[in-house]
Amino acid sequence: MGVKKYEMSTNSPPIACTIAGTDSGGNAGLGADLATFAAHRVHGVFAVTVVTAQNTTGIVGVETLDGAFVGSQLDALAADFAIGATKTGLLFSVPAIEAVAARVHTLGTMVIDPVLVTSNGVPMLADEVPQAYIDLLFPHADIITPNVAEAALLAGVQIDDEASAVDAGRRLQSMGPDVVVITGLLLGDESIDTIVDSDGERHSRRRRVPTDNVLGTGCSLSAATTALLASGWSIDDAIDAAAGYVHAGLQSGANWRLGAGRGPIDHFVPTALLEDRRV
């Protein structure tokens, strides 16, 4: 857990942290994470790793922050906030990964979303970055949430069906995480998430939503999971509820037109009706 400097009053919200990059279009990254935290009535704190100039049609510029400053942001947060859970998004560089790894003991439950691959399946970072995730972060991860392309890259296998997703999940779990959630396996009219842990494996199936507004779905899934973990939910319940939140957001925002390209999900879908499943 984080370093608790002050006792919170009983009506104070839980605190979750995101370590990620900006999306100036507000579709993914820190914007999606903080919107998701707020939707779950969780106070969000954050550390910025990279600043992008982008919109719904793509990224046109990137400025990175050095690893030491990423570490300074995290130190400032840990000195003042009792962080219940933390998620990582686009860390972008090995120094940023090193800064996070050195401070995991201050960040609560760790959800690692290894953002490594573009939406069309092309690796977007240097070759040493995936290995740094494996060596430095996975041993400390409570949950990792790669999409199919990222899981295939990290596990070194092709994923094209449920059996190969389970195989990749087992390989990734052997690298240290307690739970592996491989998201977005598309088969027929279904979108399938594969969950692998020490108790076995299972598949969460939902009907695909016909929409182009899918930017930030991975960010939102990991952020919702993090928010619920910070609120005291069990890992299994948090994963299931987070997937339901994203699916509802896809449905609600399916016909939005916020720009010329692909837009975000609806982060404003009600979560107040979620059954309280704090453990």
Secondary structure, 3 states (H helix, E strand, C coil): CCCCCCCCCCCCCCEEEEEECCCCCCCCHHHHHHHHHHHCCCEEEEEECEEEEEECCEEEEEEECCHHHHHHHHHHHHCCCCCCEEEECCCCCHHHHHHHHCCHHHCCEEEECCCCECCCCCECCCCHHHHHHHHHHHHHCCEECCEHHHHHHHHCCCCCCHHHHHHHHHHHHCCCCCEEEEEEEEECCEEEEEEEECCEEEEEEEECCCCCCCECHHHHHHHHHHHHHHCCECHHHHHHHHHHHHHHHHHHCCCCCCCCCCCECCCCCCCCCCCCCEC
